[in-house]
Amino acid sequence: MKGIVITSHGPMAQGILDTSKLFFGEQAQMKACCLSAEDNPDDFVNVLKEAVAEVDTGDGVIVFCDMLFGSPCNCIARVIAEDLESDKIQVVTGVNLAMILQILSVREANDPTVEELIQSGHDGIADLKAMLKANM
């Protein structure tokens, strides 16, 4: 089973982790890493390395970042740059709750692909008012 690390600017990652517990309860191999304004990015790289090591039991890790090229994403990029040939760490940016719920719903039986996770994130974004109008 792949480990999961959620990382963000501020407490968003912890909020997503806490919210996922409402649906699935406490989860093994899952950690949130939140970068605050006073954190040093060099130190945060080490925080991410430790988190990846903590949740990896041999099947690898998926790191979810809040946004592409934000500081948390840039920090995990530094981690994976150390061994680009390895498939141990996968990174998905633009994390949302739908992605996390998708991986938690299936990861014990079969880890979803990165493409499936991205699609579930896309599928969770909609114009509700337009949908309601179309169905009236």
C-alpha positions as CSV (number, residue, x, y, z in Angstrom):
1,M,0.0,0.0,0.0
2,K,1.4,3.4,-1.0
3,G,2.1,6.0,1.7
4,I,0.5,9.4,1.4
5,V,1.9,12.8,2.2
6,I,-0.2,15.9,1.8
7,T,1.7,19.2,1.8
8,S,0.5,22.8,1.6
9,H,1.1,26.4,2.4
10,G,-0.4,26.9,5.8
11,P,-2.7,24.3,7.5
12,M,-4.7,23.2,4.4
13,A,-2.9,19.8,4.2
14,Q,-3.8,19.1,7.9
15,G,-7.4,20.1,7.2
16,I,-7.7,17.7,4.3
17,L,-6.2,14.9,6.4
18,D,-8.5,15.7,9.3
19,T,-11.5,15.8,6.9
20,S,-10.6,12.5,5.3
21,K,-10.9,10.9,8.8
22,L,-14.6,11.8,8.8
23,F,-15.0,9.4,5.9
24,F,-12.4,6.7,6.5
25,G,-11.2,7.1,10.1
26,E,-7.6,7.1,11.1
27,Q,-5.4,6.0,8.3
28,A,-2.0,4.3,8.4
29,Q,0.9,5.6,6.3
30,M,-0.6,9.1,5.9
31,K,0.9,12.4,7.0
32,A,0.3,16.1,6.5
33,C,3.2,18.6,6.2
34,C,2.3,22.2,6.4
35,L,4.7,25.0,5.5
36,S,4.2,28.2,7.5
37,A,5.5,31.7,6.7
38,E,8.3,31.4,9.2
39,D,9.5,28.0,8.0
40,N,12.8,27.8,6.2
41,P,12.4,26.0,2.8
42,D,15.7,24.1,3.3
43,D,14.4,22.8,6.6
44,F,11.1,21.9,5.0
45,V,12.9,19.7,2.5
46,N,14.1,17.6,5.4
47,V,10.6,17.6,6.9
48,L,9.3,16.1,3.6
49,K,12.2,13.6,3.5
50,E,11.3,12.4,7.0
51,A,7.6,12.2,6.2
52,V,8.2,10.2,3.1
53,A,10.4,7.8,5.0
54,E,7.8,7.5,7.8
55,V,4.9,6.5,5.5
56,D,6.8,4.3,3.0
57,T,6.6,0.6,3.8
58,G,8.2,-0.4,0.5
59,D,5.4,0.3,-2.0
60,G,6.3,3.9,-2.5
61,V,4.7,7.2,-1.7
62,I,2.3,9.7,-3.4
63,V,2.9,13.3,-2.3
64,F,0.0,15.6,-2.9
65,C,0.9,19.3,-3.1
66,D,-1.5,22.3,-3.0
67,M,-0.2,24.0,-6.1
68,L,2.3,23.5,-8.9
69,F,5.6,25.4,-8.3
70,G,4.6,26.6,-4.9
71,S,7.2,26.3,-2.1
72,P,6.0,22.9,-0.9
73,C,6.0,21.6,-4.5
74,N,9.5,23.0,-5.0
75,C,10.7,21.4,-1.8
76,I,9.5,17.9,-2.8
77,A,11.0,18.5,-6.3
78,R,14.4,18.9,-4.6
79,V,13.8,15.5,-2.8
80,I,12.9,13.6,-6.0
81,A,15.7,15.3,-8.0
82,E,18.1,13.3,-5.9
83,D,16.9,10.2,-7.7
84,L,14.8,10.9,-10.8
85,E,15.1,7.3,-12.0
86,S,13.3,6.0,-9.0
87,D,9.5,5.5,-9.0
88,K,9.5,5.5,-5.2
89,I,7.9,9.0,-4.9
90,Q,5.1,10.3,-7.2
91,V,3.9,13.8,-6.9
92,V,0.4,15.2,-7.8
93,T,-0.2,18.9,-7.6
94,G,-3.5,20.8,-7.1
95,V,-4.6,18.5,-4.3
96,N,-8.3,18.5,-3.4
97,L,-10.4,16.4,-1.1
98,A,-11.8,14.3,-4.0
99,M,-8.3,13.1,-4.8
100,I,-7.6,12.0,-1.3
101,L,-11.0,10.3,-0.9
102,Q,-10.4,8.4,-4.1
103,I,-7.0,7.0,-3.1
104,L,-8.3,6.1,0.4
105,S,-11.3,4.3,-1.0
106,V,-9.1,1.9,-3.1
107,R,-5.5,1.9,-1.9
108,E,-5.7,-1.2,0.2
109,A,-6.9,-3.3,-2.7
110,N,-5.3,-1.5,-5.6
111,D,-3.4,1.8,-5.7
112,P,-4.9,4.1,-8.3
113,T,-2.7,5.6,-11.0
114,V,-1.6,9.2,-10.9
115,E,-3.8,9.8,-13.9
116,E,-6.9,8.4,-12.1
117,L,-6.2,10.6,-9.1
118,I,-5.9,13.7,-11.3
119,Q,-9.1,12.7,-13.0
120,S,-11.0,12.3,-9.7
121,G,-9.7,15.8,-8.8
122,H,-11.0,17.2,-12.1
123,D,-14.4,15.4,-11.6
124,G,-14.9,17.0,-8.3
125,I,-14.8,20.5,-9.8
126,A,-18.1,21.7,-11.3
127,D,-20.5,24.6,-11.7
128,L,-23.3,23.4,-9.4
129,K,-25.7,26.1,-10.5
130,A,-25.3,25.2,-14.2
131,M,-25.7,21.5,-13.4
132,L,-29.0,22.3,-11.5
133,K,-30.3,24.4,-14.4
134,A,-29.5,21.6,-16.9
135,N,-31.4,19.1,-14.9
136,M,-34.6,21.2,-14.4
